Amino acid sequence: MTESGIGEKEIDLRIKILKEDAKKRGYNLNTDELLVRELVSGILINKKRYGFESCPCRLTIGKKEDNIDIICPCDYREQDISEYGCCYCALYVSEDVEAKKKTAEPIPDRRFERQDSENHKVPDNCAGIKNLRLKYPIFRCRVCGYLCARENPPQICPICKAVSEKFEKYL
């Protein structure tokens, strides 16, 4: 049992589940085992503390509904990995970082970075949502129809594993 009350077996089991899920979805866990153990311990502590697995490297504020974007894996993972080689807390890394062909770079926290930036306008031909202003453009996978709202399309579609070139700007 660690100082936080989280057992080593609990950490081992969560790491195993994360590794399996990451591989299945086209991601990689960091090869630094000590770092991964510390991050997973933090995730489990947050689950105990707040009732959900929020990122251990970000400030959790308020109810679960206010923190959905930072529940691990967070909403920013794909874009962080594609731009910087790892996610904000470095739990997930790109193939190049995993293979040590590239080092991960420091990442700015995207969570609040776009608050003052210009929102994306929904086209007039979208019935029912004409006046809605989107925070991010919406991209659609041309293979399976998956939709995501973010600055750029994901490197790999989490549904069908199509590459980013298979995405089109939808709204």
ZASE-90515 format. One line per 4 residues: number of its first residue (from 1); their letters; for each residue x, y, z of C-alpha. Coordinates in pm, 1 decimal, decimal comma. Each point is the difference from the previous one (the first is absolute). Layout:
BEGIN
NUM) A) X Y Z; ...
end
This chain:
BEGIN
1) MTES) 0,0 0,0 0,0; 136,0 341,7 -94,5; -13,6 307,1 223,3; -313,3 110,4 -183,6
5) GIGE) -188,6 -315,9 92,0; 12,3 -133,1 -356,4; 125,7 -357,7 -18,4; 279,8 -112,1 -233,3
9) KEID) -229,9 -269,6 -145,8; -262,2 263,7 -75,6; 262,2 210,0 -181,1; 129,5 -307,3 -190,0
13) LRIK) -351,6 -94,4 -110,9; -80,7 354,7 -116,8; 328,5 18,2 -194,2; -77,1 -332,3 -168,4
17) ILKE) -346,1 124,5 -101,0; 142,2 331,4 -125,4; 268,3 -177,8 -207,2; -254,5 -232,0 -160,5
21) DAKK) -238,4 285,8 -75,1; 278,8 223,0 -134,5; 126,9 -266,2 -241,6; -354,1 -83,8 -114,1
25) RGYN) -61,9 367,3 -81,7; 336,0 71,4 -163,7; 174,7 170,0 293,9; 306,1 -77,6 212,3
29) LNTD) 62,3 36,9 370,6; 320,8 169,7 104,1; 290,2 -246,1 34,9; 111,8 166,7 325,4
33) ELLV) -157,5 -251,7 237,9; 56,2 209,7 314,1; -170,6 301,7 -158,7; -292,1 -216,4 -117,3
37) RELV) -41,2 -146,5 351,4; -1,8 349,4 154,2; -253,5 128,5 -253,9; -227,8 -302,3 40,2
41) SGIL) 23,3 34,5 376,5; -107,4 365,0 -40,4; -289,8 -100,8 -224,2; -115,5 -256,0 257,0
45) INKK) 37,0 252,1 283,5; -217,5 242,1 -196,9; -256,9 -275,3 -54,6; -9,3 -59,2 376,7
49) RYGF) -9,0 374,3 75,5; -244,2 123,0 -267,2; -173,3 -313,1 -125,5; 153,2 20,0 -347,8
53) ESCP) 344,5 -52,5 -153,6; 111,3 354,2 -75,1; 347,0 78,3 -129,4; 243,4 17,1 294,3
57) CRLT) 183,8 291,2 -161,9; -295,9 235,9 -21,0; -210,1 177,5 259,8; -337,6 -167,0 47,8
61) IGKK) -263,6 259,3 83,6; -358,2 -71,1 94,1; -227,5 -277,0 -119,1; 73,9 -277,4 -248,1
65) EDNI) -200,5 182,4 -269,1; 241,5 294,4 27,0; 301,6 -227,2 -47,4; -108,7 -242,2 -273,3
69) DIIC) 273,5 133,8 -228,0; 277,6 -106,0 241,5; -122,6 -349,0 85,0; 277,5 -233,8 -110,5
73) PCDY) 47,6 -38,2 -288,5; -69,8 370,4 -32,1; -154,2 176,7 -298,8; 336,7 156,1 -85,1
77) REQD) 200,1 -324,8 -29,7; -16,1 -43,8 -377,1; 94,6 355,7 -88,8; 277,1 15,4 262,9
81) ISEY) 152,0 -325,5 -126,4; -14,5 107,5 -363,6; 156,2 341,3 72,0; 236,0 -69,0 291,3
85) GCCY) 60,0 -375,8 6,3; -187,0 -63,0 326,5; -308,5 101,4 190,6; 11,2 272,6 265,9
89) CALY) 100,6 -233,7 286,0; 213,9 -221,3 -231,9; -192,0 -318,6 79,8; -65,5 -49,6 -372,2
93) VSED) 274,9 49,1 -258,0; 35,0 -16,8 -377,8; 163,2 -295,4 -175,5; 310,4 211,9 -67,0
97) VEAK) 36,7 89,5 367,9; -59,1 -361,0 103,2; 268,9 -114,8 -247,0; 229,2 279,6 127,7
101) KKTA) 22,8 152,3 -349,6; -132,6 325,0 143,0; -20,7 157,2 344,8; -327,1 133,3 133,8
105) EPIP) -23,8 376,6 25,7; -150,4 209,9 282,9; -369,4 58,8 -61,4; -211,5 305,1 78,4
109) DRRF) -324,6 -87,7 178,8; -268,0 20,4 -269,9; -283,4 -13,4 246,5; -48,3 375,9 26,4
113) ERQD) 217,6 129,8 -282,6; -284,1 72,9 -244,2; -230,7 193,1 231,3; 74,3 336,2 -159,5
117) SENH) 63,3 -117,9 -354,4; -246,5 28,4 -286,3; -269,5 -266,9 -9,9; -85,5 -187,3 -318,2
121) KVPD) -327,3 100,0 -166,1; -244,0 -273,9 -103,7; -101,5 29,4 -368,3; -345,3 151,3 -67,7
125) NCAG) -124,9 -316,6 -167,7; 5,5 -196,4 329,2; -369,0 1,0 97,0; -72,8 44,5 369,0
129) IKNL) 350,9 109,3 98,8; 50,5 306,4 -220,6; 95,5 234,6 282,7; 219,1 -243,1 191,4
133) RLKY) 366,0 96,6 25,4; 232,3 -296,5 32,7; 318,6 7,2 204,2; 172,5 -233,3 -251,9
137) PIFR) -66,5 -112,3 -356,9; -157,2 -345,5 -39,1; 183,4 -266,1 -199,6; -165,3 -310,6 -147,7
141) CRVC) 169,1 -330,3 -81,3; -93,0 -80,9 -360,3; 43,1 -371,1 73,5; -231,8 -53,7 298,9
145) GYLC) -169,7 336,8 60,1; 163,6 68,8 339,9; -32,0 368,0 98,0; 236,8 194,9 223,0
149) AREN) 22,7 365,9 97,0; 360,6 120,0 19,2; 255,4 220,4 -176,5; 131,0 -279,0 -224,5
153) PPQI) -116,0 -351,9 -86,2; 145,1 -285,5 209,7; 302,9 -189,5 -131,9; -200,6 -322,8 15,2
157) CPIC) -378,0 -38,3 16,8; -84,0 -154,8 338,7; -283,6 -199,5 -161,3; 132,1 -144,0 -327,0
161) KAVS) 375,2 86,5 25,6; -4,9 206,0 -322,0; 287,3 249,2 -35,0; -51,4 375,9 33,4
165) EKFE) -8,6 48,8 -378,3; -335,0 -183,9 0,4; -160,2 283,5 202,6; -182,9 293,8 -152,8
169) KYL) -107,8 326,2 157,8; -371,1 -48,6 68,0; -96,5 329,3 168,3
end
